[in-house]
Amino acid sequence: MSSLVVSDGEVWFAGQPSADELKAWADDGVKLIVNSRTPEEMAGLGFDPVAACEALGLRYVEMPIGGAHGANPQFTLMLAQLLEETDGKTVMHCRSGTRSAHLYAAYLLHQNPELTDPFGEFGWPLGRDMSLVQALKP
């Protein structure tokens, strides 16, 4: 079963991928994986996503959101730079894709402060918390 939730052109949003999904995504042109899960969540995963991505030639970046990690506005600036320099598709994921979608919504608002519904810009179908988006804005 696919963990993909929605896409915005070259940026895809997903729940936690399996090792097999990482391989399929690499075969489909994905170049960057942005993980918004916390290290505590990742500890019991059952495979090493860093090693899996490295073996597939994927760049893997952790931007943990939630728990003791809270919401770091620097992640929005980092995401802007990563998206600018990545030639290929990007998958942003967490457990369900929701935290990743909030980070992307903060990125969209940072790029265009006039947006009234950043989630609507990419058709996000799940939970929306503008206070989290505001906390992620630089």
Secondary structure, DSSP 8 states (H G I E B T S, - for coil): ---EEEEETTEEEES---HHHHHHHHHTTEEEEEE-S-HHHHTTSSS-HHHHHHHHT-EEEE---SGGG---THHHHHHHHHHHH--SEEEEESSSSHHHHHHHHHHHHHH-TT-S-HHHHTT--S---HHHHHHH--
